[in-house]
Amino acid sequence: MIFEKVTDLIGNTPMLGIPVPAKNSMLLLKIEKNNPGGSMKDRMARNMIVEMLRTGRIKPGGIVVESSSGNTGIGLAIAAIEFGLQFIAVVDHHAAPDKVAVMRALGTDIRYVKGDYKEDEVAVVERQRLAAELAEQLPGAVFMNQSDNPANAGGYADFVQEVIAQTHGRVDAFVGCVGTGGSMTGIARGLKAHNAKTTSIAVEPAGSIIFGQPGHPYYQSGTGTPKGDTVGLVLDYSCIDKGVQVSDSQAFETARYIAKRTGLMVGGSTGGAIYKALEFIHSGVISGNVVSVVADGGEKYLHTVYNEDWLRERELLNPAVSANLKRWLN
């Protein structure tokens, strides 16, 4: 097929199966990095704009404002081009430089929050405050507020239908990252509507407060809710069977291991979801067809997750993680 616009390329992403022979299971990775913006957030970003236009909350030629660590921002930048809108992305020092560069290349107006933040501290609260302030000050501007926007979760309906078709209807478990809660809620709800017995496991970074654990800084980008922030209204805890945490070293070592074993480069948060999926398969908590998401690609993290010097300086190297992965997969 020949498509007419870039957003037509969103969705219909492939799936890669990684066998776990000892447990008679298959880890199925939905390759969302194949979306035009390089992440699963393309789906929800376009859906949020479509809903804003449908309800009249934003007019043609208006301004979209959003707080983002990068992937949602890239998705919004692409959708803004489609609908003739301006886009302002509010970011902090935690955003990967390559993601910011992509947004700039797409014509995005980048605004950095001010303040003295640690390297592993995510300034989500200040990002959201500034984004809301800009939307109030600028004529024709709207704050997307993805954390509380129902269209966030609604953007994953096609994802669910694709997974059901690709697995011939058999999804025994879903293991995904949880940040704003949009993808986790939308996907878990949809899969449970198809089969109520599907187990859903949500993975947050160690240091995130989503499941009531003490908050502290973490390096994983685009996932979790940091200390001082509030969990988004879009997150529906009732569709989550188990909420767990993964450390930065577990997430990043897994991403690097998967790249060397399969040739597929995944982002750091995806590494965390894969690690917990394999851990729970190995322990017998889940089995059969276990679906997870390659939320974005490792190409965006060459200077961090895939840089051994960067990891060593931050004491994030942990050979025990690779040893576990080798044991679980062999």
C-alpha positions, 0 to 999 in steps of 0.5 A: 500500500502507498499511504498519504501521510506519515501518521498512516504508518502508525500501528500494525507493528510486528511481533518477535517471539523469544522462546523460554523452552524450560518453561514451555513459554514464549515471550512475545515482543510487540515492536512498537519502535517501528512506529514513525516516531519510534515509540508506542506513544505515537498511538496515544499522541495522535488520539489525544489530538484527534479527541481535542479537535473532535470536541472543539477544545482545540481549533485548527491552527491552535497550540498544543502544549505538553510535558514530555520526556521525549516519546510522547513529544515526538508523537505529538510533533508528528500529529501536530504536523498532520493537523496544522497545529503548533507544538510546545514541548516542556522538557527537563534535563532527564530527556534524552538529547537525541529525543529533544533533537528529533522534536526540534527537527520536527519543528517543535518549540522546546522549553526547558524547566528551570531549577537545580535538579540532580542527574537522576531526578525527574522534574515532572511536577515542574514540567507539568506546572510550566506546561499548564501555565503556558497553555493559560497564557498563550491564545489558542493553546491547550495543555494535553495533560496526558496523565489525566487525559482519557484519550491516552488510554483510548489510544491503544485500542488498535494495539490490543486488536493487533495483539489478539490477531497476531497471537490467534487470540491467546494472550496468557499474560501481559507485562508492561511499563507503567508511567502515566498509566495510559498504555497499561490501562488501555492494553490491560483493559482490552486484553481482559475484555478479550479474556478475563483470565489474562494476567496483567503485570505493571512494572515501575522503576524502583524509586517510583511511587505508583504502587506505594513504595518509597520514592527516590531518584531513578534513571529510567526515562519515560516511566514511573511516577517520581516522588513529589508527583501524583499518580495520573487519573488515567491509571486504572489499578483495577485492571492490574493484577500485580504491580512490581518494581525493577532497578535501573541496573536490571533494566539497563543490563537487560536491554544490553543483553537483548541487543547482543543476543537477538540484534534488537535494540530496546530502550531502558524501560523496555529492558525492565519489563523484559527482565520482570517478564522473564523472572515471572516466567521462570518462577512459574507466576506466568506462562504460555504466551507472555506479551510485552512491548518494545516501547521504544528503541535503544538507538535513542540511548546510545550515550546512556544505557548502551554506554558502558562508561556512563553505566560504570560511573553511576554504578549501574553495571551488574553482571548478576543480571546477565547471569540470570537472563542467560540461565532463564533463556537457556 
